[in-house]
Amino acid sequence: MSNWKQNRTNFTEDLAVNFLNSHGVQAQRNNTSDITEVDLVTPNKKIDVQFTQNFAKYNSFIMDFASAFFYKKAEKQHSEPMLNEFQDKHQAWIKKPGKYFLDDYLDSVVIFFYNTTIKLSNPPTKDCLPQHVLIITKDDLMEYFYKFVTVHDVRINNKFDLNDKWESAFVNINIKHLDKNTNCLFGKLEDMMKNENVYNYIEG
């Protein structure tokens, strides 16, 4: 991972720890020695952290559908039906499904939304902070996914300028629609800092 992205990833994961701690959630970093591990843990839960830039333009976040797939005959079927639909549609084999499809990998996700880009500074200033925050459990997200998303909504990443030997795919999730149709917590950062439902929603 490039230093540019790693710095932003570290910042937003530390920010998530501070945000959750302020709500009484005993979160701590979990991936400092192994970046493949889930980002944060509490005594009872596993939490993923993401950040999204240019939110003012797109009003969505990217949901990881297939972290690695190849255009070849599928070597196995998956327990998630839509992964198999994708394999059939594209004559592909999904070697590594997206993190939301992995058993026991995460319980919820915290996503920070920046209207434009993250502007890091040392020491951090208010310009480093996101404008909006989303918290959603995996159960709520996957219920929404199977209700509103079809295999035709899955997009394949453009890797024209990358050296990856595998492909990946994602789904764009519209935040307003997600907020309207799930129990997720979403709002401006200052409002989410005062939201009294954070602890119960994550730890419940």
SULZIJO-V767444 format. One record per residue. PSI is psi in degrees with one decimal (* if undefined). BURIAL is b if it has 9 or more other ideal C-beta (glycine too) atoms within 8 Angstrom, else e. Layout:
PSI:BURIAL / PSI:BURIAL
This chain:
136.2:e / 153.9:e / -35.9:e / -49.0:e / -36.3:e / -41.2:b / -42.8:b / -37.7:b / -47.6:b / -42.9:e / -47.9:b / -32.1:b / -40.1:b / -38.0:b / -40.6:b / -40.2:b / -48.6:b / -41.5:e / -48.4:b / -40.8:b / -36.2:b / -18.5:e / 8.5:b / 2.9:e / 121.7:b / 69.9:e / 148.2:b / 157.5:e / 145.0:b / -7.7:b / 20.8:b / -27.1:e / -18.4:e / 105.1:e / -9.3:e / -13.3:e / 158.1:e / 149.3:b / -49.7:b / 155.1:b / 150.8:b / 178.4:b / -23.5:e / -12.2:e / 159.0:b / 131.0:b / 129.7:b / 150.6:b / 133.8:b / 160.4:b / 145.1:b / 129.7:b / 163.8:e / 36.5:b / -34.7:b / -26.6:e / -43.4:e / -26.8:e / 40.4:e / 170.4:b / 156.6:b / 120.1:b / 121.5:b / 117.5:b / -50.1:b / 114.0:b / -28.9:e / 123.5:b / 160.7:b / 147.0:b / 86.9:e / 168.4:e / 132.6:e / 132.0:b / -17.1:e / 162.6:e / 155.0:e / 162.3:b / -23.5:e / 117.3:e / -38.5:e / -26.6:b / -40.5:b / -37.1:b / -41.8:b / -43.6:b / -43.5:b / -42.1:e / -39.7:e / 7.1:b / 56.6:e / 165.7:b / 117.5:b / 104.2:b / -39.1:e / 104.0:e / 161.1:b / 157.5:b / -27.0:b / -15.0:b / -0.3:b / 136.4:b / 131.9:e / 27.9:e / -41.1:e / 156.0:b / -28.1:e / 170.1:b / 141.1:b / 125.6:b / 126.9:b / 131.7:b / 127.3:b / 128.1:b / -34.6:e / -100.8:e / 162.7:e / 130.3:b / 89.6:e / 148.6:b / 161.0:e / 109.9:e / 161.0:e / 146.4:e / 179.2:e / -20.3:e / -15.9:e / -12.2:b / 148.6:e / 163.9:b / -29.3:b / 158.2:b / 138.4:b / 133.9:b / 125.8:b / 139.0:b / 156.6:b / -40.0:b / -45.6:e / -41.2:b / -43.4:b / -32.6:b / -43.2:b / -44.3:b / -49.1:b / -16.7:e / -35.9:e / -12.4:e / 138.9:b / 170.8:e / -22.6:e / -13.2:e / -10.3:e / 131.9:b / 143.7:e / 131.9:e / 142.7:e / 111.2:e / 35.5:e / -39.0:e / 14.1:e / 161.3:e / 10.8:e / 142.0:e / 5.8:e / 166.6:e / 164.8:b / 162.5:b / 156.6:b / 170.1:b / 132.5:b / 123.0:b / 118.5:b / 124.6:e / -42.6:b / -41.5:e / -40.4:b / -45.5:b / -38.1:b / -30.2:e / 10.4:e / 177.5:b / 14.0:e / 161.4:b / 122.0:b / 140.1:b / -179.3:b / 150.5:e / -45.6:b / -32.5:e / -39.0:e / -28.3:b / -25.9:e / -0.2:e / 119.7:b / 0.9:e / -3.5:e / -51.2:b / -51.3:b / -34.5:e / -41.2:b / -44.0:b / -7.5:b / *:e
